[in-house]
Amino acid sequence: MQRFLTILALVFGLTSVVLAQRSITGSITDSAGEGLIGASILVQGTSTGTVTDFDGNFSLSVPEGGKNLLISYTGFSTQTVPVTAASTYDIVLSEGVQLSDVVVTALGISRDEK
């Protein structure tokens, strides 16, 4: 009887852990509608995250208490998206700061004395 109760408690405990997370999917695109490969999606305040695939799609298990998603990609502004009851998110990132000038320097050049 003791063994049965232990197993029953273990099953209920594992079920509550699994149900505490929910799965969300979505896509990350730029303003032209092109999928962004390798965009980073992170649940704010946790170490849970993922990156997008070749088409800009992602799938992520959000732990209980996850309120915001942080989306970042090189060359684009970081965006914070609130986690709602929706299970699918289509996110469009806007372009960030663009470089206008580039300076090239050289170090370690030695000259021969003449």
Jmol script that loads the backbone (N, CA, C; Angstrom):
load data "model"
ATOM      1  N   MET A   1       0.816  -1.190   0.000  1.00  0.00           N
ATOM      2  CA  MET A   1       0.000   0.000   0.000  1.00  0.00           C
ATOM      3  C   MET A   1       0.868   1.265   0.000  1.00  0.00           C
ATOM      4  N   GLN A   2       1.937   1.230   0.791  1.00  0.00           N
ATOM      5  CA  GLN A   2       2.853   2.376   0.855  1.00  0.00           C
ATOM      6  C   GLN A   2       3.501   2.623  -0.506  1.00  0.00           C
ATOM      7  N   ARG A   3       3.862   1.567  -1.169  1.00  0.00           N
ATOM      8  CA  ARG A   3       4.496   1.686  -2.481  1.00  0.00           C
ATOM      9  C   ARG A   3       3.516   2.281  -3.496  1.00  0.00           C
ATOM     10  N   PHE A   4       2.257   1.856  -3.443  1.00  0.00           N
ATOM     11  CA  PHE A   4       1.233   2.377  -4.338  1.00  0.00           C
ATOM     12  C   PHE A   4       1.036   3.889  -4.140  1.00  0.00           C
ATOM     13  N   LEU A   5       0.994   4.326  -2.903  1.00  0.00           N
ATOM     14  CA  LEU A   5       0.823   5.752  -2.614  1.00  0.00           C
ATOM     15  C   LEU A   5       2.031   6.572  -3.082  1.00  0.00           C
ATOM     16  N   THR A   6       3.216   6.013  -2.950  1.00  0.00           N
ATOM     17  CA  THR A   6       4.424   6.702  -3.430  1.00  0.00           C
ATOM     18  C   THR A   6       4.390   6.862  -4.940  1.00  0.00           C
ATOM     19  N   ILE A   7       4.023   5.821  -5.646  1.00  0.00           N
ATOM     20  CA  ILE A   7       3.941   5.892  -7.107  1.00  0.00           C
ATOM     21  C   ILE A   7       2.861   6.869  -7.539  1.00  0.00           C
ATOM     22  N   LEU A   8       1.723   6.865  -6.861  1.00  0.00           N
ATOM     23  CA  LEU A   8       0.639   7.778  -7.178  1.00  0.00           C
ATOM     24  C   LEU A   8       1.057   9.236  -6.968  1.00  0.00           C
ATOM     25  N   ALA A   9       1.767   9.515  -5.890  1.00  0.00           N
ATOM     26  CA  ALA A   9       2.256  10.869  -5.623  1.00  0.00           C
ATOM     27  C   ALA A   9       3.265  11.291  -6.687  1.00  0.00           C
ATOM     28  N   LEU A  10       4.114  10.387  -7.124  1.00  0.00           N
ATOM     29  CA  LEU A  10       5.098  10.679  -8.168  1.00  0.00           C
ATOM     30  C   LEU A  10       4.411  11.001  -9.492  1.00  0.00           C
ATOM     31  N   VAL A  11       3.393  10.255  -9.857  1.00  0.00           N
ATOM     32  CA  VAL A  11       2.661  10.503 -11.102  1.00  0.00           C
ATOM     33  C   VAL A  11       1.986  11.865 -11.067  1.00  0.00           C
ATOM     34  N   PHE A  12       1.330  12.197  -9.971  1.00  0.00           N
ATOM     35  CA  PHE A  12       0.687  13.511  -9.855  1.00  0.00           C
ATOM     36  C   PHE A  12       1.709  14.637  -9.881  1.00  0.00           C
ATOM     37  N   GLY A  13       2.854  14.431  -9.254  1.00  0.00           N
ATOM     38  CA  GLY A  13       3.911  15.450  -9.250  1.00  0.00           C
ATOM     39  C   GLY A  13       4.452  15.705 -10.644  1.00  0.00           C
ATOM     40  N   LEU A  14       4.714  14.647 -11.409  1.00  0.00           N
ATOM     41  CA  LEU A  14       5.221  14.806 -12.774  1.00  0.00           C
ATOM     42  C   LEU A  14       4.177  15.434 -13.688  1.00  0.00           C
ATOM     43  N   THR A  15       2.913  15.090 -13.483  1.00  0.00           N
ATOM     44  CA  THR A  15       1.842  15.664 -14.292  1.00  0.00           C
ATOM     45  C   THR A  15       1.738  17.164 -14.065  1.00  0.00           C
ATOM     46  N   SER A  16       1.875  17.605 -12.828  1.00  0.00           N
ATOM     47  CA  SER A  16       1.788  19.044 -12.550  1.00  0.00           C
ATOM     48  C   SER A  16       2.959  19.799 -13.154  1.00  0.00           C
ATOM     49  N   VAL A  17       4.149  19.183 -13.205  1.00  0.00           N
ATOM     50  CA  VAL A  17       5.309  19.836 -13.825  1.00  0.00           C
ATOM     51  C   VAL A  17       5.095  19.975 -15.323  1.00  0.00           C
ATOM     52  N   VAL A  18       4.585  18.947 -15.960  1.00  0.00           N
ATOM     53  CA  VAL A  18       4.345  18.982 -17.405  1.00  0.00           C
ATOM     54  C   VAL A  18       3.258  19.992 -17.745  1.00  0.00           C
ATOM     55  N   LEU A  19       2.203  20.044 -16.953  1.00  0.00           N
ATOM     56  CA  LEU A  19       1.098  20.963 -17.225  1.00  0.00           C
ATOM     57  C   LEU A  19       1.451  22.406 -16.908  1.00  0.00           C
ATOM     58  N   ALA A  20       2.507  22.641 -16.135  1.00  0.00           N
ATOM     59  CA  ALA A  20       2.900  24.002 -15.785  1.00  0.00           C
ATOM     60  C   ALA A  20       3.540  24.715 -16.972  1.00  0.00           C
ATOM     61  N   GLN A  21       3.952  23.991 -17.986  1.00  0.00           N
ATOM     62  CA  GLN A  21       4.541  24.579 -19.175  1.00  0.00           C
ATOM     63  C   GLN A  21       3.530  24.522 -20.310  1.00  0.00           C
ATOM     64  N   ARG A  22       3.614  25.522 -21.201  1.00  0.00           N
ATOM     65  CA  ARG A  22       2.771  25.465 -22.392  1.00  0.00           C
ATOM     66  C   ARG A  22       3.627  25.754 -23.600  1.00  0.00           C
ATOM     67  N   SER A  23       3.266  25.175 -24.690  1.00  0.00           N
ATOM     68  CA  SER A  23       4.037  25.298 -25.917  1.00  0.00           C
ATOM     69  C   SER A  23       3.455  26.395 -26.801  1.00  0.00           C
ATOM     70  N   ILE A  24       4.347  27.246 -27.324  1.00  0.00           N
ATOM     71  CA  ILE A  24       3.935  28.271 -28.275  1.00  0.00           C
ATOM     72  C   ILE A  24       4.777  28.122 -29.540  1.00  0.00           C
ATOM     73  N   THR A  25       4.223  28.544 -30.654  1.00  0.00           N
ATOM     74  CA  THR A  25       4.915  28.524 -31.932  1.00  0.00           C
ATOM     75  C   THR A  25       4.737  29.883 -32.587  1.00  0.00           C
ATOM     76  N   GLY A  26       5.486  30.119 -33.642  1.00  0.00           N
ATOM     77  CA  GLY A  26       5.337  31.381 -34.350  1.00  0.00           C
ATOM     78  C   GLY A  26       6.410  31.569 -35.388  1.00  0.00           C
ATOM     79  N   SER A  27       6.445  32.788 -35.928  1.00  0.00           N
ATOM     80  CA  SER A  27       7.447  33.133 -36.927  1.00  0.00           C
ATOM     81  C   SER A  27       7.952  34.548 -36.679  1.00  0.00           C
ATOM     82  N   ILE A  28       9.202  34.775 -37.057  1.00  0.00           N
ATOM     83  CA  ILE A  28       9.835  36.089 -36.938  1.00  0.00           C
ATOM     84  C   ILE A  28      10.204  36.520 -38.347  1.00  0.00           C
ATOM     85  N   THR A  29       9.713  37.691 -38.774  1.00  0.00           N
ATOM     86  CA  THR A  29       9.994  38.207 -40.111  1.00  0.00           C
ATOM     87  C   THR A  29      10.482  39.645 -40.032  1.00  0.00           C
ATOM     88  N   ASP A  30      11.045  40.123 -41.147  1.00  0.00           N
ATOM     89  CA  ASP A  30      11.405  41.534 -41.245  1.00  0.00           C
ATOM     90  C   ASP A  30      10.239  42.294 -41.871  1.00  0.00           C
ATOM     91  N   SER A  31      10.423  43.588 -42.121  1.00  0.00           N
ATOM     92  CA  SER A  31       9.318  44.401 -42.637  1.00  0.00           C
ATOM     93  C   SER A  31       8.900  43.995 -44.051  1.00  0.00           C
ATOM     94  N   ALA A  32       9.779  43.304 -44.785  1.00  0.00           N
ATOM     95  CA  ALA A  32       9.453  42.840 -46.133  1.00  0.00           C
ATOM     96  C   ALA A  32       8.762  41.475 -46.124  1.00  0.00           C
ATOM     97  N   GLY A  33       8.625  40.859 -44.952  1.00  0.00           N
ATOM     98  CA  GLY A  33       7.968  39.570 -44.861  1.00  0.00           C
ATOM     99  C   GLY A  33       8.900  38.378 -44.993  1.00  0.00           C
ATOM    100  N   GLU A  34      10.216  38.616 -45.058  1.00  0.00           N
ATOM    101  CA  GLU A  34      11.195  37.532 -45.163  1.00  0.00           C
ATOM    102  C   GLU A  34      11.480  36.963 -43.775  1.00  0.00           C
ATOM    103  N   GLY A  35      11.505  35.639 -43.645  1.00  0.00           N
ATOM    104  CA  GLY A  35      11.813  34.989 -42.376  1.00  0.00           C
ATOM    105  C   GLY A  35      13.254  35.245 -41.962  1.00  0.00           C
ATOM    106  N   LEU A  36      13.469  35.504 -40.682  1.00  0.00           N
ATOM    107  CA  LEU A  36      14.813  35.770 -40.170  1.00  0.00           C
ATOM    108  C   LEU A  36      15.403  34.485 -39.599  1.00  0.00           C
ATOM    109  N   ILE A  37      16.490  34.025 -40.187  1.00  0.00           N
ATOM    110  CA  ILE A  37      17.141  32.785 -39.789  1.00  0.00           C
ATOM    111  C   ILE A  37      18.006  33.049 -38.560  1.00  0.00           C
ATOM    112  N   GLY A  38      17.799  32.294 -37.503  1.00  0.00           N
ATOM    113  CA  GLY A  38      18.646  32.395 -36.322  1.00  0.00           C
ATOM    114  C   GLY A  38      18.299  33.527 -35.376  1.00  0.00           C
ATOM    115  N   ALA A  39      17.086  34.085 -35.458  1.00  0.00           N
ATOM    116  CA  ALA A  39      16.665  35.098 -34.498  1.00  0.00           C
ATOM    117  C   ALA A  39      16.516  34.433 -33.133  1.00  0.00           C
ATOM    118  N   SER A  40      16.874  35.143 -32.077  1.00  0.00           N
ATOM    119  CA  SER A  40      16.866  34.601 -30.729  1.00  0.00           C
ATOM    120  C   SER A  40      15.570  34.953 -30.013  1.00  0.00           C
ATOM    121  N   ILE A  41      14.933  33.951 -29.413  1.00  0.00           N
ATOM    122  CA  ILE A  41      13.718  34.137 -28.619  1.00  0.00           C
ATOM    123  C   ILE A  41      14.024  33.628 -27.224  1.00  0.00           C
ATOM    124  N   LEU A  42      13.857  34.492 -26.207  1.00  0.00           N
ATOM    125  CA  LEU A  42      14.166  34.154 -24.828  1.00  0.00           C
ATOM    126  C   LEU A  42      12.996  34.535 -23.936  1.00  0.00           C
ATOM    127  N   VAL A  43      12.626  33.640 -23.019  1.00  0.00           N
ATOM    128  CA  VAL A  43      11.590  33.963 -22.042  1.00  0.00           C
ATOM    129  C   VAL A  43      12.252  34.834 -20.985  1.00  0.00           C
ATOM    130  N   GLN A  44      11.768  36.067 -20.839  1.00  0.00           N
ATOM    131  CA  GLN A  44      12.381  37.045 -19.945  1.00  0.00           C
ATOM    132  C   GLN A  44      12.402  36.539 -18.511  1.00  0.00           C
ATOM    133  N   GLY A  45      13.578  36.674 -17.877  1.00  0.00           N
ATOM    134  CA  GLY A  45      13.737  36.254 -16.494  1.00  0.00           C
ATOM    135  C   GLY A  45      14.082  34.790 -16.316  1.00  0.00           C
ATOM    136  N   THR A  46      14.235  34.053 -17.421  1.00  0.00           N
ATOM    137  CA  THR A  46      14.598  32.633 -17.350  1.00  0.00           C
ATOM    138  C   THR A  46      15.749  32.367 -18.306  1.00  0.00           C
ATOM    139  N   SER A  47      16.223  31.135 -18.310  1.00  0.00           N
ATOM    140  CA  SER A  47      17.241  30.732 -19.274  1.00  0.00           C
ATOM    141  C   SER A  47      16.623  29.918 -20.405  1.00  0.00           C
ATOM    142  N   THR A  48      15.299  29.920 -20.519  1.00  0.00           N
ATOM    143  CA  THR A  48      14.584  29.177 -21.548  1.00  0.00           C
ATOM    144  C   THR A  48      14.522  30.005 -22.821  1.00  0.00           C
ATOM    145  N   GLY A  49      14.958  29.411 -23.923  1.00  0.00           N
ATOM    146  CA  GLY A  49      14.924  30.126 -25.189  1.00  0.00           C
ATOM    147  C   GLY A  49      15.156  29.202 -26.361  1.00  0.00           C
ATOM    148  N   THR A  50      15.112  29.794 -27.553  1.00  0.00           N
ATOM    149  CA  THR A  50      15.326  29.040 -28.778  1.00  0.00           C
ATOM    150  C   THR A  50      15.737  30.015 -29.877  1.00  0.00           C
ATOM    151  N   VAL A  51      16.028  29.479 -31.057  1.00  0.00           N
ATOM    152  CA  VAL A  51      16.313  30.291 -32.236  1.00  0.00           C
ATOM    153  C   VAL A  51      15.415  29.836 -33.377  1.00  0.00           C
ATOM    154  N   THR A  52      15.237  30.708 -34.358  1.00  0.00           N
ATOM    155  CA  THR A  52      14.371  30.378 -35.487  1.00  0.00           C
ATOM    156  C   THR A  52      15.085  29.480 -36.490  1.00  0.00           C
ATOM    157  N   ASP A  53      14.298  28.746 -37.276  1.00  0.00           N
ATOM    158  CA  ASP A  53      14.842  27.859 -38.298  1.00  0.00           C
ATOM    159  C   ASP A  53      15.055  28.627 -39.603  1.00  0.00           C
ATOM    160  N   PHE A  54      15.252  27.921 -40.713  1.00  0.00           N
ATOM    161  CA  PHE A  54      15.537  28.545 -42.001  1.00  0.00           C
ATOM    162  C   PHE A  54      14.397  29.393 -42.537  1.00  0.00           C
ATOM    163  N   ASP A  55      13.185  29.126 -42.119  1.00  0.00           N
ATOM    164  CA  ASP A  55      12.029  29.893 -42.577  1.00  0.00           C
ATOM    165  C   ASP A  55      11.600  30.961 -41.580  1.00  0.00           C
ATOM    166  N   GLY A  56      12.316  31.093 -40.458  1.00  0.00           N
ATOM    167  CA  GLY A  56      11.968  32.076 -39.437  1.00  0.00           C
ATOM    168  C   GLY A  56      10.950  31.564 -38.440  1.00  0.00           C
ATOM    169  N   ASN A  57      10.692  30.248 -38.425  1.00  0.00           N
ATOM    170  CA  ASN A  57       9.709  29.664 -37.517  1.00  0.00           C
ATOM    171  C   ASN A  57      10.379  29.193 -36.225  1.00  0.00           C
ATOM    172  N   PHE A  58       9.609  29.185 -35.129  1.00  0.00           N
ATOM    173  CA  PHE A  58      10.131  28.709 -33.856  1.00  0.00           C
ATOM    174  C   PHE A  58       9.048  27.975 -33.070  1.00  0.00           C
ATOM    175  N   SER A  59       9.492  27.170 -32.111  1.00  0.00           N
ATOM    176  CA  SER A  59       8.616  26.482 -31.162  1.00  0.00           C
ATOM    177  C   SER A  59       9.304  26.546 -29.814  1.00  0.00           C
ATOM    178  N   LEU A  60       8.535  26.862 -28.773  1.00  0.00           N
ATOM    179  CA  LEU A  60       9.133  27.095 -27.463  1.00  0.00           C
ATOM    180  C   LEU A  60       8.168  26.674 -26.362  1.00  0.00           C
ATOM    181  N   SER A  61       8.691  26.012 -25.325  1.00  0.00           N
ATOM    182  CA  SER A  61       7.895  25.683 -24.141  1.00  0.00           C
ATOM    183  C   SER A  61       8.105  26.784 -23.113  1.00  0.00           C
ATOM    184  N   VAL A  62       7.050  27.516 -22.800  1.00  0.00           N
ATOM    185  CA  VAL A  62       7.130  28.630 -21.858  1.00  0.00           C
ATOM    186  C   VAL A  62       6.801  28.115 -20.463  1.00  0.00           C
ATOM    187  N   PRO A  63       7.723  28.292 -19.498  1.00  0.00           N
ATOM    188  CA  PRO A  63       7.431  27.833 -18.139  1.00  0.00           C
ATOM    189  C   PRO A  63       6.358  28.700 -17.479  1.00  0.00           C
ATOM    190  N   GLU A  64       5.728  28.157 -16.452  1.00  0.00           N
ATOM    191  CA  GLU A  64       4.709  28.904 -15.722  1.00  0.00           C
ATOM    192  C   GLU A  64       5.343  30.169 -15.142  1.00  0.00           C
ATOM    193  N   GLY A  65       4.672  31.274 -15.283  1.00  0.00           N
ATOM    194  CA  GLY A  65       5.199  32.549 -14.798  1.00  0.00           C
ATOM    195  C   GLY A  65       5.942  33.329 -15.867  1.00  0.00           C
ATOM    196  N   GLY A  66       6.147  32.738 -17.041  1.00  0.00           N
ATOM    197  CA  GLY A  66       6.790  33.459 -18.146  1.00  0.00           C
ATOM    198  C   GLY A  66       5.839  34.499 -18.688  1.00  0.00           C
ATOM    199  N   LYS A  67       6.190  35.779 -18.572  1.00  0.00           N
ATOM    200  CA  LYS A  67       5.278  36.846 -18.963  1.00  0.00           C
ATOM    201  C   LYS A  67       5.650  37.528 -20.276  1.00  0.00           C
ATOM    202  N   ASN A  68       6.944  37.560 -20.623  1.00  0.00           N
ATOM    203  CA  ASN A  68       7.394  38.264 -21.834  1.00  0.00           C
ATOM    204  C   ASN A  68       8.405  37.432 -22.609  1.00  0.00           C
ATOM    205  N   LEU A  69       8.400  37.637 -23.927  1.00  0.00           N
ATOM    206  CA  LEU A  69       9.415  37.064 -24.806  1.00  0.00           C
ATOM    207  C   LEU A  69      10.322  38.193 -25.277  1.00  0.00           C
ATOM    208  N   LEU A  70      11.633  37.973 -25.240  1.00  0.00           N
ATOM    209  CA  LEU A  70      12.587  38.931 -25.771  1.00  0.00           C
ATOM    210  C   LEU A  70      13.089  38.388 -27.102  1.00  0.00           C
ATOM    211  N   ILE A  71      12.878  39.143 -28.175  1.00  0.00           N
ATOM    212  CA  ILE A  71      13.284  38.717 -29.503  1.00  0.00           C
ATOM    213  C   ILE A  71      14.394  39.638 -29.970  1.00  0.00           C
ATOM    214  N   SER A  72      15.520  39.056 -30.391  1.00  0.00           N
ATOM    215  CA  SER A  72      16.637  39.864 -30.865  1.00  0.00           C
ATOM    216  C   SER A  72      17.261  39.222 -32.101  1.00  0.00           C
ATOM    217  N   TYR A  73      17.812  40.084 -32.941  1.00  0.00           N
ATOM    218  CA  TYR A  73      18.479  39.645 -34.164  1.00  0.00           C
ATOM    219  C   TYR A  73      19.450  40.740 -34.565  1.00  0.00           C
ATOM    220  N   THR A  74      20.614  40.367 -35.038  1.00  0.00           N
ATOM    221  CA  THR A  74      21.638  41.329 -35.410  1.00  0.00           C
ATOM    222  C   THR A  74      21.131  42.279 -36.491  1.00  0.00           C
ATOM    223  N   GLY A  75      21.269  43.583 -36.234  1.00  0.00           N
ATOM    224  CA  GLY A  75      20.838  44.589 -37.190  1.00  0.00           C
ATOM    225  C   GLY A  75      19.401  45.041 -37.012  1.00  0.00           C
ATOM    226  N   PHE A  76      18.692  44.428 -36.051  1.00  0.00           N
ATOM    227  CA  PHE A  76      17.294  44.764 -35.796  1.00  0.00           C
ATOM    228  C   PHE A  76      17.131  45.171 -34.336  1.00  0.00           C
ATOM    229  N   SER A  77      16.105  45.971 -34.057  1.00  0.00           N
ATOM    230  CA  SER A  77      15.819  46.389 -32.688  1.00  0.00           C
ATOM    231  C   SER A  77      15.282  45.210 -31.885  1.00  0.00           C
ATOM    232  N   THR A  78      15.724  45.105 -30.629  1.00  0.00           N
ATOM    233  CA  THR A  78      15.207  44.073 -29.739  1.00  0.00           C
ATOM    234  C   THR A  78      13.762  44.400 -29.399  1.00  0.00           C
ATOM    235  N   GLN A  79      12.910  43.390 -29.407  1.00  0.00           N
ATOM    236  CA  GLN A  79      11.485  43.599 -29.174  1.00  0.00           C
ATOM    237  C   GLN A  79      11.026  42.721 -28.014  1.00  0.00           C
ATOM    238  N   THR A  80      10.174  43.282 -27.158  1.00  0.00           N
ATOM    239  CA  THR A  80       9.566  42.540 -26.060  1.00  0.00           C
ATOM    240  C   THR A  80       8.102  42.288 -26.401  1.00  0.00           C
ATOM    241  N   VAL A  81       7.704  41.015 -26.361  1.00  0.00           N
ATOM    242  CA  VAL A  81       6.328  40.627 -26.695  1.00  0.00           C
ATOM    243  C   VAL A  81       5.712  39.955 -25.479  1.00  0.00           C
ATOM    244  N   PRO A  82       4.561  40.450 -25.002  1.00  0.00           N
ATOM    245  CA  PRO A  82       3.918  39.795 -23.854  1.00  0.00           C
ATOM    246  C   PRO A  82       3.354  38.426 -24.231  1.00  0.00           C
ATOM    247  N   VAL A  83       3.484  37.469 -23.303  1.00  0.00           N
ATOM    248  CA  VAL A  83       2.920  36.135 -23.501  1.00  0.00           C
ATOM    249  C   VAL A  83       1.452  36.203 -23.094  1.00  0.00           C
ATOM    250  N   THR A  84       0.578  35.909 -24.038  1.00  0.00           N
ATOM    251  CA  THR A  84      -0.863  35.938 -23.788  1.00  0.00           C
ATOM    252  C   THR A  84      -1.419  34.522 -23.897  1.00  0.00           C
ATOM    253  N   ALA A  85      -2.714  34.410 -23.998  1.00  0.00           N
ATOM    254  CA  ALA A  85      -3.358  33.097 -24.132  1.00  0.00           C
ATOM    255  C   ALA A  85      -3.157  32.497 -25.518  1.00  0.00           C
ATOM    256  N   ALA A  86      -2.668  33.288 -26.461  1.00  0.00           N
ATOM    257  CA  ALA A  86      -2.457  32.802 -27.834  1.00  0.00           C
ATOM    258  C   ALA A  86      -1.371  31.730 -27.855  1.00  0.00           C
ATOM    259  N   SER A  87      -1.486  30.805 -28.788  1.00  0.00           N
ATOM    260  CA  SER A  87      -0.462  29.769 -28.925  1.00  0.00           C
ATOM    261  C   SER A  87       0.398  29.985 -30.165  1.00  0.00           C
ATOM    262  N   THR A  88       0.036  30.948 -31.012  1.00  0.00           N
ATOM    263  CA  THR A  88       0.803  31.261 -32.225  1.00  0.00           C
ATOM    264  C   THR A  88       1.107  32.751 -32.256  1.00  0.00           C
ATOM    265  N   TYR A  89       2.356  33.085 -32.532  1.00  0.00           N
ATOM    266  CA  TYR A  89       2.799  34.475 -32.585  1.00  0.00           C
ATOM    267  C   TYR A  89       3.479  34.747 -33.923  1.00  0.00           C
ATOM    268  N   ASP A  90       3.061  35.808 -34.614  1.00  0.00           N
ATOM    269  CA  ASP A  90       3.711  36.265 -35.836  1.00  0.00           C
ATOM    270  C   ASP A  90       4.299  37.639 -35.536  1.00  0.00           C
ATOM    271  N   ILE A  91       5.630  37.700 -35.445  1.00  0.00           N
ATOM    272  CA  ILE A  91       6.319  38.899 -34.975  1.00  0.00           C
ATOM    273  C   ILE A  91       7.126  39.498 -36.118  1.00  0.00           C
ATOM    274  N   VAL A  92       6.991  40.817 -36.306  1.00  0.00           N
ATOM    275  CA  VAL A  92       7.739  41.549 -37.327  1.00  0.00           C
ATOM    276  C   VAL A  92       8.738  42.441 -36.607  1.00  0.00           C
ATOM    277  N   LEU A  93      10.041  42.246 -36.893  1.00  0.00           N
ATOM    278  CA  LEU A  93      11.077  43.075 -36.293  1.00  0.00           C
ATOM    279  C   LEU A  93      11.379  44.271 -37.192  1.00  0.00           C
ATOM    280  N   SER A  94      11.642  45.404 -36.569  1.00  0.00           N
ATOM    281  CA  SER A  94      12.016  46.602 -37.331  1.00  0.00           C
ATOM    282  C   SER A  94      13.533  46.746 -37.315  1.00  0.00           C
ATOM    283  N   GLU A  95      14.052  47.334 -38.392  1.00  0.00           N
ATOM    284  CA  GLU A  95      15.500  47.502 -38.503  1.00  0.00           C
ATOM    285  C   GLU A  95      16.008  48.435 -37.426  1.00  0.00           C
ATOM    286  N   GLY A  96      17.186  48.134 -36.896  1.00  0.00           N
ATOM    287  CA  GLY A  96      17.790  48.931 -35.833  1.00  0.00           C
ATOM    288  C   GLY A  96      18.728  49.971 -36.402  1.00  0.00           C
ATOM    289  N   VAL A  97      19.749  50.303 -35.633  1.00  0.00           N
ATOM    290  CA  VAL A  97      20.722  51.318 -36.014  1.00  0.00           C
ATOM    291  C   VAL A  97      21.550  50.816 -37.191  1.00  0.00           C
ATOM    292  N   GLN A  98      21.656  51.647 -38.204  1.00  0.00           N
ATOM    293  CA  GLN A  98      22.459  51.314 -39.379  1.00  0.00           C
ATOM    294  C   GLN A  98      23.777  52.080 -39.334  1.00  0.00           C
ATOM    295  N   LEU A  99      24.870  51.420 -39.674  1.00  0.00           N
ATOM    296  CA  LEU A  99      26.172  52.081 -39.725  1.00  0.00           C
ATOM    297  C   LEU A  99      26.286  52.868 -41.016  1.00  0.00           C
ATOM    298  N   SER A 100      26.792  54.102 -40.916  1.00  0.00           N
ATOM    299  CA  SER A 100      26.947  54.908 -42.119  1.00  0.00           C
ATOM    300  C   SER A 100      28.413  55.060 -42.517  1.00  0.00           C
ATOM    301  N   ASP A 101      29.333  55.009 -41.553  1.00  0.00           N
ATOM    302  CA  ASP A 101      30.751  55.153 -41.843  1.00  0.00           C
ATOM    303  C   ASP A 101      31.519  53.987 -41.243  1.00  0.00           C
ATOM    304  N   VAL A 102      32.581  53.610 -41.937  1.00  0.00           N
ATOM    305  CA  VAL A 102      33.454  52.557 -41.443  1.00  0.00           C
ATOM    306  C   VAL A 102      34.876  53.086 -41.470  1.00  0.00           C
ATOM    307  N   VAL A 103      35.607  52.898 -40.366  1.00  0.00           N
ATOM    308  CA  VAL A 103      36.991  53.338 -40.275  1.00  0.00           C
ATOM    309  C   VAL A 103      37.858  52.094 -40.186  1.00  0.00           C
ATOM    310  N   VAL A 104      38.858  52.003 -41.059  1.00  0.00           N
ATOM    311  CA  VAL A 104      39.775  50.876 -41.079  1.00  0.00           C
ATOM    312  C   VAL A 104      41.126  51.362 -40.591  1.00  0.00           C
ATOM    313  N   THR A 105      41.689  50.680 -39.612  1.00  0.00           N
ATOM    314  CA  THR A 105      43.010  51.045 -39.099  1.00  0.00           C
ATOM    315  C   THR A 105      43.925  49.849 -39.237  1.00  0.00           C
ATOM    316  N   ALA A 106      45.213  50.128 -39.208  1.00  0.00           N
ATOM    317  CA  ALA A 106      46.207  49.065 -39.309  1.00  0.00           C
ATOM    318  C   ALA A 106      47.145  49.163 -38.112  1.00  0.00           C
ATOM    319  N   LEU A 107      47.397  48.024 -37.495  1.00  0.00           N
ATOM    320  CA  LEU A 107      48.295  47.974 -36.346  1.00  0.00           C
ATOM    321  C   LEU A 107      49.472  47.070 -36.677  1.00  0.00           C
ATOM    322  N   GLY A 108      50.597  47.384 -36.079  1.00  0.00           N
ATOM    323  CA  GLY A 108      51.752  46.513 -36.224  1.00  0.00           C
ATOM    324  C   GLY A 108      52.498  46.661 -37.550  1.00  0.00           C
ATOM    325  N   ILE A 109      52.365  47.784 -38.243  1.00  0.00           N
ATOM    326  CA  ILE A 109      53.092  47.995 -39.501  1.00  0.00           C
ATOM    327  C   ILE A 109      54.491  48.496 -39.158  1.00  0.00           C
ATOM    328  N   SER A 110      55.484  47.810 -39.661  1.00  0.00           N
ATOM    329  CA  SER A 110      56.865  48.249 -39.437  1.00  0.00           C
ATOM    330  C   SER A 110      57.468  48.687 -40.758  1.00  0.00           C
ATOM    331  N   ARG A 111      58.284  49.709 -40.685  1.00  0.00           N
ATOM    332  CA  ARG A 111      58.915  50.245 -41.915  1.00  0.00           C
ATOM    333  C   ARG A 111      60.416  49.993 -41.867  1.00  0.00           C
ATOM    334  N   ASP A 112      60.988  49.776 -43.038  1.00  0.00           N
ATOM    335  CA  ASP A 112      62.432  49.597 -43.138  1.00  0.00           C
ATOM    336  C   ASP A 112      63.100  50.972 -43.159  1.00  0.00           C
ATOM    337  N   GLU A 113      64.221  51.089 -42.404  1.00  0.00           N
ATOM    338  CA  GLU A 113      64.991  52.340 -42.453  1.00  0.00           C
ATOM    339  C   GLU A 113      65.826  52.361 -43.714  1.00  0.00           C
ATOM    340  N   LYS A 114      65.900  53.518 -44.335  1.00  0.00           N
ATOM    341  CA  LYS A 114      66.677  53.626 -45.578  1.00  0.00           C
ATOM    342  C   LYS A 114      67.836  54.557 -45.380  1.00  0.00           C
TER     343      LYS A 114
END
end "model"
wireframe off; spacefill off
backbone 0.3
color backbone group
